[in-house]
Amino acid sequence: MRRIILTYIFLMSIGSLAIQAQVPINSIDSNGTMRDQYGNQIDPSTQPDNLEDSTGIEIQSIPPKLYMWTLSETLGERTMIPADTLSLNFQNTNLVEGMTGHYNYLGNLGTPRLSRLFFERRYTDEPTTFLAPLSSFYVRPDELHFTNSNVPYTNLTYYKAGSKVNGEDRFKAYFSVNANKRLALGFNIDYLYGRGYYAAQSTAHFNAGLFASYIGEKYQMHAAYNNFYMKMNENGGITDDRYITHPDEMEDVGGNQYIPTRLEETSNRNHNFFVYLTHRYRLGFHREVTKIEETQDPVARHKAKRDSTEIPKDTILTEEFVPVTSFIHTLKIERSSRRYRAGVEPTGEDAIYDNTYFQEGSSNDSTIALSVKNVLGVSLLEGFNKYAKAGLTAYVSHKFSRYTLMNMDTSIPNPSPVQYDEHELFVGGELAKRQGTLLHYNVNGEVGLLGEAIGQFKVNGDMDLNFRLGKDTVNLYARGHVTNLLPSFYMRHYHSNHFSWDNDLNKEFRTGVEGELNIQRWGTNLRAGVENIKNYTYFDQNALPAQHSGSIQVIAATLNQKFKLGVFHLDNEVTWQKSSNSTILPLPDLSLYHNFYILGKLAKVLTVQFGADMRYFTTYHAPAYMPAIQQFHLQPENDQVQLGGYPIINAYLNLHLKRTRIFVMMYHVNAGMGNGQSFLVPHYPLNSRLLKIGVSWNFYD
């Protein structure tokens, strides 16, 4: 922890050297909402009160103003997002199961997880299969937050649970500063340490990253570097579930940390770093624009304020740059390595692995993946005249990947590792309308031309329609996709002490559509979707890759409904889903989340949220977990268990005072009650009743 804090202070010192004063450009819309020059709503908590000294002279400070955005990984298109300053449900931001409890995981902070909701599962271009289950910590380039602000912005967040013996800690720091109104620099730090309430399950993850952005009229650039170290001990689960479900039938071992587990001296280590750069040069023209704004003359403003009259308006003639064409380049370099080590493994009748290829009783598996991807594109931008209703982009992408695996030729002493090289060349296009408020749409398609890309294609589209209905804002969304993609490299090739395969897998063909209705005033959100999958690829009962040659359909619907009566609130989420083949693709029929709380203010400055929430899903054969490949798979035929039918209830108190957020939570308050089936993954029990706290500070100076 000391090393992390010293690193943070050092980077803060460097960042402060680049600070220069900037002039804020804010406006107030017809609803009284403050917005920046881009039309983004400014968080009121970033607006400080004016200060007055003892003489009554008003001292003007620069009103803090910031906005954040994410990027599309391929073309670097910006999507504005709200700044992370809101306090509602802050207590759930560090839960591995997610904000509303959609994920199954191994019980400890930072362990692998898998969403129970099929439409939330990530089927994207992960660098390795082994990083996908670590989605609660690993951040992809399209999930990074870039910030532009007129004052330095810092966020410090600390989470704490339990004791120094078996508790958990997490420290996060985010810093951004503008050298000028176009160039912003920053860094983020994320350190996680989960000691674990059961034997041999501790986690220790560390991520440090740097980012920069330049938003000019003609040239725009985003760059990021992130380095992830993820260490996790593996215990294979407890040997007998009755230690949790029926403790009266078992010998008292003196606490959860002494319950026997299947593995010891076993760990997974993942190290990943990526360098990401996307930049573009825009060609266009300048045109004259007339604006009517409130005068900035201090005398006239003071007189209007004194006489309680309207502030005079000024007519301003300015020139604005209208981009017509962009030339785009995106580069991503990524390296991932994984090592599985087991100092002691059961052998003979107690062996937990079916095969051993190198050494009995211990393992030392490793693999490395290196990739370099370039994207070149040219874009005709929307908005440069009244006929340009949409933007059109064409691009070509090339990806080189090199994978290093263990050599399975055991007849050679210390054989050299085996390398696999793959090339993928795609051409693609995008048609998008992002301007305006009524209608937006985006259609993106790619087709493979060379290397492993031959025969692969993907088409994704989304649309949103936004309109007023009485006093309501109604949003309609539609999404769809058609993809024909080769399963990931590690589903086709992997070599290790206990698992080895070289598969010739068919391409996985997926089609899906999804619709969403959002009515803001009613607090209603309804989503529904259906997907068809041919050649579905999965890990079978033996934790080996397999394909289902037929088709599988999944249909799902989710209703979010919020109710309010005075200070009382009830937020509800109900998800129903159905798989046409529950043997190969098991899913719970129902997943529920309910959150009842009191929300109000004390002394007009302290926001208080006090309540309890519950997560619940119906019983099903939840996927098991295999430490040696760090993947979820179908339950073994000789070890079938039904999980679910057990609520997980948390009670909490949230406080928000200006720029500080604090929560206190009693996690899993119903531990040991009901049927006692407190498992999300077979043989991996959840932590028992546990006090958690968290605090987050925002600084604007």
C-alpha positions, 0 to 999 in steps of 0.5 A: 500500500505504501508503494502505491501511495508514493507512486500516486503522489509522484504522478500527482506532482508531475501532473501539477506541472502541466496545470494552466488556467482555463476559461470555462464556457458554461450555459443554462438551458431552458430547464435551468440545467447547466451545460458546457460548450458541448451540451453535456450536463455539468454535475452540480456538485462540481460547482462551488459556492462563492467565497466571501472574506471578512470585508464582504468583498466577493472572491471569484473562483473558477467554477469546476467543470468536467466531462468524461467520455469513452471510445469505440476501440476500432475507430476511436469514436467518442461517447459522452458519459456522466462523471462518477460523482453520484451517490445513489447505490454507491455501496454496490460499486465494489461487489464482484457480483455486480451492481444488481447481482448478475454474476456468479463468482467464487466468493472472494473479491477479485475472483473469476466471474460469469454473468447469469444473464446470457445477453450480458456475457462478453463475446468480444476480442479478448487478448486471451480466454483467461482474462474474460472471467476477470472482468471485474478488474481487467479494463479494455480500451473501450472501457477507459474514461477520458476526462477534460476539465478546467481544473485538475480533477482527482478521485480517491476511493477506498473500500474495506471489509473484515479484518487484517487476517481475512478481510479485503481492501481496495484503493483506487485513484484517478487523476486528470489535468488539462495542460490547455483546453485541448490537451489532457493528461492523467493516470489511474491506479487500482489495487485490490487485496482479498485475503479470503475467508476460506483457505488458500483463496487470496487475491492480489491485483494491481493496475496502473495506467496513463492516458492522454487526449488532445481534442483539436479542430483538425487533429485529435488523439487519444493514447493509453497505457495500462499494466495489469498484475493479477495474482490469485490462489486457488483452493478448488472449492471446499471438499464437502458442502455440508460444512455450509449447508448442514454444519451440525452434521460435520465436525467443528473445524474451528472456523471457515478458514479451516474447512478442508479444500481440494487444493493447496499451494496452487495459484494463477498469475495473469500479467497483461499490458496494452498500449492503445493509440487512436488519432485522426486528422480532419479536413474541413472549412470555416464558416461564420456563426452568429451567437446571442449570449449574455454580456460578459461586461462586469459593469452591465452584469452588476447593474442588472443584478442590482436592479433585478433586470435581465442581463443584457445580450451581446451579438457575437460573430464567430467562426467555427470549423466544420469537419468534412473528412477524417483520416483515422489510424488506431494502434493496439499492442497487447501482451498477456501471459498466464502461469498456473502453478501447483506445488501439491496436487492429489494423486492416485484415487484422490486425483482431481484431474483425468490426465497428466502429461508432464509431471505427477503431483505438481504443475507449472503451466505457462502461455504467452499471447502477443498481438499488434493491431492496426486500423486505417480508415477514412470517414465522411462526416455528418453535419457539414451541410443539410444533406449530410444526414449521416457519416460514412466510414470505410476502414481496413484492419490487420492483426498479427498474433503470436501465441507461445504454448508448452511443447507436448513432445515429452520425449525431448528433454526441456523442449522449446516452446511451440509458437503459433502465428496468426494474421487477420485482415478485415475490411469494414464500413460504418454508417452512423448518425450521432448528431441531434436529439431525436434519432441516432443510429449506427451500422458497422460491418466487417468481412475477412479477406486474408489469414484466419479472417477468411470466411469471418464476418460481423454486422452490428447495428443499433438505433435510438429514438428519443421524443417527448410524450406529455411531460415524459421523455421516451427512449426507444432502442433497437439492436441487432447483430449477425456474426460468423466468427472463429472461436478464440485461439485458446479454444482451438489450441492449448497445452498444459500439464493436465489439459491439452487440445488442438481442435479444428473448430467450425465458425460460430454463427450468431444472429440476435435482436434486442429492443428496449423501452425507457420512460424516464418519468415512470421509472420504467425500463423494459428490454427483450431480446432473442438470439440464435447460435449455431456451432455454440462453443463451450467447455464441457463436463470434462472442462474441454472445448466442445461444439454443439453442431445444431442451433440453440435459441435464447430468449430473455426479457428484463423489466426495471421498475422504480416506485416512489412515495415521498422519501420511500423508494423501491427499485425492482429488476426482474429478468426472465430467460429461457435456453432451448438446450439447458444441458449445454447452455444452462440459465436460471429462469428468473433473476430478481433484484429488489432495493428498498430504501429511504432517500432524503436530505439532512440540513439541506446538505447531507444526502442520506440513503438507508435501506436493504437490497436482495438478489435471488435466482431460481435453481439451475445447474450453475457452471462449475469452475476449473482452476487449471484452465481458469474457466467456467464449464458444465458440471461433471456428470458425477457431481451434479448440484442445483444452485439458487433458490437462496436470497442474498440480502445486504443492509446499507447506509449511504451518505453524500456530503458535497464531494464526499461519498461514504457507505456502511454495509452489512453484507449477506445479513441472512447468512446461515438462514433458509436452506443455507445454499449460499453458493454461486459456483459449485463448492465455492461458498460465499463469504458469511455476514461481513461489514463493509465500508467505503469512502470516495473523495472528489477534488477539483483543485 
